[in-house]
Amino acid sequence: MLKPKRKITRQEIKKDPLLEKVGQINSYLHKNLKKLTIYGIAVVLLIVFSFLMFTSSKNKQTAASGSFGIAELKLKNGQVEKGIEELNRIVENFAGSDAAGLSIFLLAKNSLNEKMFDDARANFEIFIKEHKDNKMLLAAAYSGLAVCLEKNKDYAGAASNFEKGGKTSPYAYQQNECFLNSVRNLILINDLGRAEILVNETLDNEPDYKTKSSAESLLAQIEVLKG
């Protein structure tokens, strides 16, 4: 004959650790329901706001890229003034975007080609300060700035920026070109020690035949000047 199950007393229920934990949680929820509701709403609002910001940023990047494509097309078709206007519009309306960075670079390059060295210098400096992600373009911007300084006979500044371009670039051919341009300016200010170091760095950097010949010619020139 089966014995009837013993009833669990209230005291034993209170001693059950699992039930105690459940009770504590239930009590906490009742006491803090208002706070939890507020926090929950805040979290939801934060998620919604983050999503809207992400969507807005994505749409902005897409619009900026489209405008940049239009500007490039106008420049290629010889509509330089309209292309420049479009680039300036991108810089103004889509500040901080990749397209804005590329627009600043193209504006600087166009000014350099037109021998508007002050305008070119200003835009190269903005690009260097605000758009550091693309190392190849950053190196080209340092070189562009160096050319502007060179034209103003600031050979020390030109040498420094050409060297920065060489040290920034991820590509050997660009590194070598920047270093040799720096060397030419270092020779003009008689900084032969630094010039020799950069020539040797170029020769150690597996240059092509033409670059190697230029480096060896500059090294010979430095040796003569050193006496």
C-alpha positions as CSV (number, residue, x, y, z in Angstrom):
1,M,0.0,0.0,0.0
2,L,1.3,3.4,-1.1
3,K,2.0,5.9,1.6
4,P,0.5,9.3,1.1
5,K,3.0,12.0,0.0
6,R,4.2,14.2,2.8
7,K,3.1,17.8,2.5
8,I,5.9,20.4,2.1
9,T,5.7,22.9,5.0
10,R,5.8,26.7,4.5
11,Q,9.1,26.8,6.4
12,E,10.7,24.2,4.0
13,I,9.5,26.2,1.0
14,K,11.2,29.3,2.4
15,K,14.4,27.3,2.9
16,D,14.5,26.1,-0.8
17,P,17.3,28.2,-2.4
18,L,15.8,28.1,-5.9
19,L,12.4,29.3,-4.7
20,E,14.1,31.9,-2.5
21,K,15.9,33.3,-5.6
22,V,12.7,33.3,-7.6
23,G,11.0,35.1,-4.8
24,Q,13.7,37.7,-4.6
25,I,13.6,38.4,-8.3
26,N,9.8,38.7,-8.2
27,S,10.0,41.1,-5.3
28,Y,12.7,43.2,-7.1
29,L,10.6,43.4,-10.3
30,H,7.5,44.6,-8.3
31,K,9.5,47.2,-6.4
32,N,11.4,48.5,-9.5
33,L,8.9,48.0,-12.2
34,K,8.7,51.7,-13.0
35,K,12.5,52.1,-13.2
36,L,12.9,49.0,-15.4
37,T,10.2,50.3,-17.7
38,I,12.0,53.6,-18.0
39,Y,15.4,51.9,-18.6
40,G,13.7,49.6,-21.2
41,I,12.3,52.5,-23.1
42,A,15.7,54.2,-23.0
43,V,17.4,51.1,-24.4
44,V,14.8,50.8,-27.2
45,L,15.1,54.5,-28.0
46,L,18.9,54.2,-28.1
47,I,18.7,51.2,-30.5
48,V,16.2,53.1,-32.8
49,F,18.4,56.2,-32.7
50,S,21.5,54.2,-33.6
51,F,19.7,52.5,-36.5
52,L,18.5,55.8,-37.8
53,M,22.0,57.3,-37.6
54,F,23.4,54.3,-39.4
55,T,20.8,54.5,-42.2
56,S,21.3,58.3,-42.5
57,S,25.1,57.8,-42.7
58,K,24.7,55.1,-45.3
59,N,22.4,57.2,-47.4
60,K,24.7,60.2,-47.1
61,Q,27.7,58.1,-48.3
62,T,25.7,56.8,-51.2
63,A,24.5,60.3,-52.3
64,A,28.1,61.7,-51.9
65,S,29.5,58.9,-54.0
66,G,26.9,59.5,-56.7
67,S,27.8,63.2,-56.8
68,F,31.5,62.5,-57.0
69,G,30.9,60.2,-60.0
70,I,29.1,63.1,-61.7
71,A,32.0,65.5,-60.9
72,E,34.5,63.0,-62.3
73,L,32.5,62.6,-65.5
74,K,32.3,66.4,-66.0
75,L,36.1,66.7,-65.5
76,K,36.8,63.9,-68.0
77,N,34.5,65.5,-70.5
78,G,36.4,68.8,-70.3
79,Q,33.7,70.5,-68.3
80,V,36.3,71.7,-65.8
81,E,34.4,74.6,-64.2
82,K,31.2,72.5,-63.7
83,G,33.3,69.6,-62.3
84,I,35.0,72.0,-59.9
85,E,31.6,73.4,-58.8
86,E,30.4,69.8,-58.1
87,L,33.5,69.0,-56.1
88,N,33.1,72.1,-54.0
89,R,29.4,71.2,-53.4
90,I,30.4,67.7,-52.2
91,V,32.9,69.2,-49.8
92,E,30.3,71.6,-48.4
93,N,27.3,69.2,-48.3
94,F,29.0,65.9,-47.4
95,A,31.8,66.9,-45.0
96,G,33.6,63.9,-43.5
97,S,32.6,61.5,-46.2
98,D,35.1,59.5,-48.4
99,A,33.8,61.4,-51.4
100,A,34.5,64.7,-49.7
101,G,38.1,63.6,-49.1
102,L,38.5,62.6,-52.7
103,S,37.0,65.9,-53.8
104,I,39.4,67.9,-51.7
105,F,42.3,65.9,-53.2
106,L,41.1,66.5,-56.8
107,L,40.6,70.2,-56.1
108,A,44.2,70.4,-54.8
109,K,45.5,68.5,-57.8
110,N,43.6,70.8,-60.2
111,S,44.9,73.9,-58.5
112,L,48.5,72.5,-58.7
113,N,48.0,71.8,-62.4
114,E,46.8,75.4,-62.9
115,K,49.8,76.7,-60.9
116,M,47.5,78.1,-58.2
117,F,49.9,77.0,-55.5
118,D,48.3,78.8,-52.6
119,D,44.9,77.1,-53.3
120,A,46.6,73.8,-53.9
121,R,48.6,74.0,-50.6
122,A,45.5,74.9,-48.6
123,N,43.6,71.8,-49.9
124,F,46.5,69.5,-49.6
125,E,46.9,70.5,-46.0
126,I,43.2,69.9,-45.3
127,F,43.4,66.5,-46.9
128,I,46.5,65.6,-44.8
129,K,44.8,66.7,-41.6
130,E,41.3,65.1,-42.2
131,H,41.7,62.1,-44.5
132,K,44.5,59.8,-43.3
133,D,42.9,56.4,-44.2
134,N,44.1,56.1,-47.9
135,K,47.9,55.9,-47.5
136,M,48.6,56.1,-51.2
137,L,46.6,59.3,-51.6
138,L,48.0,60.7,-48.3
139,A,51.5,60.2,-49.6
140,A,50.5,61.9,-52.9
141,A,49.1,64.8,-50.8
142,Y,52.4,65.2,-48.9
143,S,54.1,65.2,-52.3
144,G,51.7,67.8,-53.7
145,L,52.2,70.0,-50.6
146,A,56.0,69.6,-51.1
147,V,55.7,70.8,-54.7
148,C,53.9,73.9,-53.5
149,L,56.6,74.6,-50.9
150,E,59.3,74.0,-53.5
151,K,57.7,76.6,-55.8
152,N,57.9,79.1,-53.0
153,K,61.6,78.2,-52.5
154,D,60.9,76.6,-49.1
155,Y,63.3,73.7,-49.8
156,A,63.5,72.5,-46.2
157,G,59.7,72.3,-46.0
158,A,59.6,70.5,-49.4
159,A,62.2,68.0,-48.4
160,S,60.4,67.2,-45.1
161,N,57.1,66.7,-46.8
162,F,58.5,64.6,-49.7
163,E,60.1,62.4,-47.0
164,K,56.8,62.1,-45.1
165,G,55.2,61.0,-48.3
166,G,57.8,58.3,-48.8
167,K,57.4,57.0,-45.2
168,T,53.6,57.1,-45.5
169,S,53.2,55.2,-48.8
170,P,52.7,51.4,-48.8
171,Y,54.3,51.1,-52.3
172,A,58.0,50.9,-53.0
173,Y,57.8,52.8,-56.3
174,Q,56.1,55.8,-54.6
175,Q,58.4,55.6,-51.6
176,N,61.5,55.8,-53.9
177,E,60.1,58.7,-55.9
178,C,59.3,60.7,-52.7
179,F,62.7,60.0,-51.2
180,L,64.7,61.1,-54.3
181,N,62.6,64.3,-54.5
182,S,63.4,64.9,-50.9
183,V,67.1,64.3,-51.6
184,R,67.1,66.9,-54.4
185,N,65.8,69.5,-51.9
186,L,68.1,68.4,-49.2
187,I,71.1,69.0,-51.5
188,L,69.8,72.6,-52.1
189,I,69.9,73.3,-48.4
190,N,73.2,71.4,-48.0
191,D,71.8,68.8,-45.7
192,L,74.0,66.2,-47.3
193,G,74.0,63.7,-44.4
194,R,70.2,63.3,-44.5
195,A,70.3,63.3,-48.3
196,E,72.8,60.4,-48.3
197,I,70.7,58.4,-45.8
198,L,67.6,58.7,-48.1
199,V,69.5,57.8,-51.2
200,N,70.8,54.6,-49.5
201,E,67.3,53.8,-48.3
202,T,66.1,54.1,-51.9
203,L,68.9,51.8,-53.2
204,D,68.0,49.3,-50.5
205,N,64.4,49.4,-51.5
206,E,64.7,47.3,-54.8
207,P,64.3,50.3,-57.2
208,D,63.7,49.8,-60.9
209,Y,66.6,50.5,-63.3
210,K,65.6,54.2,-63.9
211,T,65.2,54.9,-60.2
212,K,68.4,53.1,-59.4
213,S,70.3,55.2,-62.0
214,S,68.9,58.4,-60.5
215,A,69.8,57.4,-57.0
216,E,73.3,56.5,-57.9
217,S,73.7,59.9,-59.8
218,L,72.5,61.8,-56.7
219,L,74.8,59.8,-54.5
220,A,77.8,60.7,-56.7
221,Q,76.7,64.3,-56.5
222,I,76.6,64.2,-52.7
223,E,80.1,62.6,-52.6
224,V,81.4,65.5,-54.7
225,L,79.8,68.1,-52.5
226,K,81.1,66.5,-49.4
227,G,84.6,66.7,-50.8
